[in-house]
Amino acid sequence: MERVAGKAGANRFVQSITMRQLQIFETVVRLGGFTRAAEALHLSQPTVSMQVRKLSDTLGLALLEQVGGRLHPTAAGREVYRAAQDVLGRMAALCDYASEARGVVQGELRLAVISSAIYFMPALLGAFAERHPQVVPQMVVTNRENVLRRLRANEDDLLIMGQVPREMPVEAHPFVEYEIVVVARPDHPLAGARAIPLKRLEKEKFLVREPGSGTRKAAERVFAEVGVSVRPWMELGSAEAIKQGVMAGLGVSVLSRRNLAHELAAGHVAVLDMQGFPIRRRWYAVHLKGKELSLAARSFLEFILTESERILEGGRG
């Protein structure tokens, strides 16, 4: 990218280029398109396109191009993208410094959460928000595939998942233990039986989550270790759908015990005493290695690492 000589040129850019334009352009490049950037920034797509065009006109450079049906930054666009990341990062650090100096935790907190964690994350987020009312939380609940996509694109401050990805460099912080159990309807013939061999599940209609689900993978590993072949009878897209299927008598399944508190208390489902179960796992707060967390994100991470168990056992605050 051509450098503008002298302070006069630099001053003209400072007066013409807005922080919002840099933020919009950085988001378009990072997420790979105008539509996704508009959704992330809660703007209309025409507004996003217009601001990127204004930035391009001010610089006198083409910043984006269509290659193979996808939007990519030009060579100049890559330079502007790096500059925008630097400027926005420094501004975020400045805001964090000012907040910390005043003793106030504030700003956006962006979380992406595996759908199975929806049964406990609102309680943690609510307790944190009570303590830090100037934090503005945003929580996206989705499946593992989308969480991994968001992690790669660095769209969020923290991602909550039960299985840490090995295919990318991340830092993972374990904060809550959970149990995976085999569940059935209370009137199921196996309900109340003791030390049921896993082999018995081969005769059952087994309800499963989508491929890639952490709960499904954990159960499949246990089955493989003992040579049990449990064939999926029906695939359902969420833990809630699995619960409804079990309660309707469609079959048996595996679920996190934390997701079953109300159903167990009401007697709508029964935990089967299967050999090899419960499987104990942990939930993790994950971010890309080397990521600079905002003050709000650092505070939330410390909060869930130190207080999750107490809050989820019933003590909020």
C-alpha positions, 0 to 999 in steps of 0.5 A: 500500500502506498504511504502518504507522505508527511503529516498533512496526508496522515492528518487527512486520513485521521479526519476522514477515516472513522473508528467505526469504518475500521471496525466494520472492515475488520469484521468483514474480512475476519468473517469473510463477507458483508452478511455475516459482518452485518449480523455480528455488528447488528447493522444492515448489510447496505450500511456495512457495504457503504462504510467499506466503500467510504473507507476504500474511497478515502484511501483511494484503494480497492480493498476487497475482491471476489475470487472464486465466488468468495470475498477476499481482501486485496494486497492493500486490503490485507494491509488495512486489515492488519492496521485496523486490528492493531488500532482496534486492539490498542483502543480495546486495551486503552478502554480496559486500562481506563476501566481497570483504573476506575475499578469498573468491569464493563464492555461487551462479553461475547460467548459462544456456547455448545447447546448442551451447556445452555442448562447451566450457562445462564445461571453463571452469566446471570450471577456474573452480570449481577456482580458486574452490571456494566458488562453487556453479555452476548451469548450464542448457543449453537452446535459444535460445528458452528462453535469451532467455526466461530473459534477459528474466526475469532468471533467471540471472547470465550467458547464453552465446550465439553471437548477441546479441539486438537486441530487448532492452537487453543488455551482451554480452562476446565471449570465444571465437572459433569457426568454423562449417564444412560437414561430411559423412561421410568417404566423401561424394563431396565429401570431399577436393574443393577450393574447392567452390562453395556452389551444389553444396549445393543438390543435397545433403540438408541437415540443419538445427537448429531455426529461431532457431539461431545456427549455422543463421542464420549459414549462411543469411546466407552462402547468401543473400549468394551467391544459393544456395537450400539447402532443409532436408531434415531438422530436428534439435533439437541439435548432437549430433543433427546430428552423429549424422545426418551420421555416419549418412549422412543428409546434410550440415550446418553445425556449430561446429568446436569441437563436432567435435574427437572426431569429426574425430580419430576420422575419423567426419566430414569438413570440406568445403572449401566456398567462403565457409566457415569462418564465424568467429563469437564466443561472448558472455557476455550480461546485461541492461543495468544488471544488478548482477552478483554477485562470483561472476558478475563473477569468472567473467566476468573469468575467461572474458574473460582465460583461455578461449582458454588453457584451451580450447587445453589449459592448465587452471588 
